[in-house]
């Protein structure tokens, strides 16, 4: 009988790689995902939120003057931190 796993964040960089590893080792995997990250920005805009802080993305954008949107250039590709560069590359691979 195959082992089973439930993975949250199944479309993120870590989730995709974890799922591939588990499946390659014979696991039966179910993944939770959301169709887009825009859903958080849209929801806060509808509520009139003035400041939106999404803590999992600071490594992708670092400090930005003004509002961070999906079009804000990411800083990860130039980082000296391996995690930030790999996060950036994983997101590029996923988006395109």
Phi, psi and omega in degrees: 000132182289146173287151179242148179220145173243118184247123173272155181069037186297342179258000177280171183303310181291316181301314180300313182292322178296316180299315179301318179296312181299315180297319179296337179262012174090009179284151171262114190246134169244135183238141174261135178208164172245151185292336182199155175276349178298338184302324180289318179295315179298316181296318180290324178296319179296330180273358179075025180293131181275328182230125180243121181243116180246097192295337182283353185252002182300327179290337178278325185247336186058206181279134181228133174280128180097207186262133174271127177236179177297339181269355180295128180300138179273151183258351187302326184297335182259005185285150174273355180267121183306318181301315182295319179293317181292325176298315179298312181296320178297320179292322176297316180298320181289319184288325186249000000 
